[in-house]
């Protein structure tokens, strides 16, 4: 019978931080997680199979060509039977082997044979972490959906200082518990069935896409947003029965069926269109609104004058539409959801952004170029409310939209088959537990 506990396969590699893996195992088993382990040959120089076995209560796997295991294709079974694979510590060598897809030991073979989400917890010397080879390997792995915890800045065992220190076991355990939370990966997010229409009777407003801020009649300031996530959310809300107004900056996307689409160019126009679409019950601001606009756009094309310096562009701040929608008052939507596009300290920045903007929920996403998220078809997000956060594994933007609509439906406490016209007010801190 399948063990009902969430299950982690922990791959312990060779590094001075390997001893922390023991503490991690203890924290996970205390939280009811089944932990099975693979100890690499180098890992076994730092921790013993016996200590791992004692802490996990499970046999430790070490060899690819083990006669006892391999007659059952042990590496295939190990790669499939877990909810999450955690490589901890993930050494520079291991990251390189993962990026290259090497399978000449048990850990490599398991990582290559798996379709289970993989989390890596790097630990290495600062120069190894900053080396272009490691940077490229990390980017390759991140693009394939591997998530990373750490490394942290600090003094390392080699007495050098900088990024490379392995995160503390408590933090790793938190990230693992977040990843294990049953926040259904795509297959578990059924698209809301139109027949049920749990959001029927509610009005929703979605902002999407970039804004274009004119410099002159032919040039503008913009960003890389495709609008896909916002369009997917508008579509999912409409399929769930909400009356949806989509305020979109310039995109090439077709309007989702059943959605009222208003196209705008600039942040100022987007704000005006949002105000015109009020009141609404639910506002989801996904637009990548330009933070600044040109102070004085000109109506004639700026010409190059031979020998003259390039023109300097004076900028003024744009209105913050999300903060504007989140202001307390009778016109405030009952649920305001923002997005946080971040490149550094994603979660912390998003937590602060949620408070600063005053929205109920914020969905953090890592938009560093190597994630391919901005402009791509997939997203990996963390939903942050006033009371907690949920990390969702990498999935299609459609699946993120469906997941969000399910959370919205739950927040409005609407049974999937009820008409949904008479919904209770949300608690002030957003999603009820
Ligand atoms: N947003 C908005 N109006 C703006 C800027 C942002 O409505 N003028 C909204 C976005 O739609 C998103 C959220 O605010 O829901 C956060 O946007 P983001 O670009 O991540 O943050 P900024 O507010 O621009 O802050 P920073 O650039 O400092 O990260």
Boltz pocket constraint, residues with backbone or C-beta under 6 A from the ligand:
constraints:
  - pocket:
      binder: B
      contacts: [[A, 207], [A, 267], [A, 285], [A, 286], [A, 287], [A, 288], [A, 289], [A, 290], [A, 291], [A, 318], [A, 319], [A, 320], [A, 321], [A, 322], [A, 323], [A, 337], [A, 338], [A, 339], [A, 340], [A, 341], [A, 342], [A, 353], [A, 357]]
      max_distance: 6.0
